[in-house]
C-alpha cells in the first residue's frame, strides 16, 4: 500500500493524507485537493522527484494542477532526502508509534485508523523542534477558537483507535467434551481452540449482530484516497523498507527538528 501526506513545513501539521493500492498521480492529486479544500492553498509545495510529481518530458499533471491554482512547485534535489526531512521524520514516527504493531482488517480500516493516528499527531503529540508544542498549536496559532473547536472533535482515544481499532470485549471459554478438556480464547480478531493432547488451531466464529455493526468512528484529518481501483498495485523498485527512511543514517532516534519556512512538503511513504 502507498501512503501520501501533505505536511505544513512551519508547524508539522498534516493537512491531508491518502492511502491507496497504487502509487499514482491520481492519489496525490486527490490528497492535494482534500488539503486545499479544508485549509486553503499554500504559496509553495515541495515534492520529491517521483513520477507522480515530475516528468522528464513536458509538465506532469501534478505540476499543471499547481499552476492552475497559482501554487509554485519546488522539487528536491535527487538522492537528497534531507530536503524533505520533516515529512521523512513523520513517516518514521507513524511506523514506530502505530503501523509496526497495528493489524488492519482491510484497506478501509487502515485508512480510518491511520487517520486517527494523524489526528492524535496533529493535536496531541508534542515536538521539541517547535518548542514542545503540538503541530495544531502552531498551525492555528492566530485562530485559537478554531483550534479549540477542532481539538474537541478529535476522538479522546484516537491513538488507541489507531493502534488497536474498536476495543473488543474479552472472550474466553473452557470446558470438557468427550472426557477431554478444551478452551477457546480470542487474540484480537482471531479465536483459537486448544484441546487436551492436540496442538491449538484457529477457528472462525460468526460475529453477533452488535459486533458486525461496530465500527471505528471517522477521523478528522481530510482523507483524499481515490475511490475504486483497490485491486491493482504499482510497486516501484527501490522503495525503502517499511519503517525506514533515507534519513535514518543522518539522525539519531529522537532528533530535534528545526527551521520554520512557509512551505508545504509532500512525499510518498513507500510500501507499508
FENFENZI-V421878 format. One record per helix or strand of 2 or more residues. SS is the DSSP state (h for helix, s for strand). FROM is the first residue (numbers start at 1). LEN is the number of residues. If there is no record, write none. Layout:
((SS;FROM;LEN) (SS;FROM;LEN))
//
This chain:
((s;2;7) (s;14;7) (h;25;15) (s;44;4) (h;61;8) (s;72;4) (h;81;19) (h;107;17) (s;126;2) (h;128;3) (s;133;2) (h;135;5) (h;144;10) (h;158;7) (s;172;6) (s;180;8) (s;190;6) (s;201;3) (h;209;5) (s;222;2) (s;264;8))
//
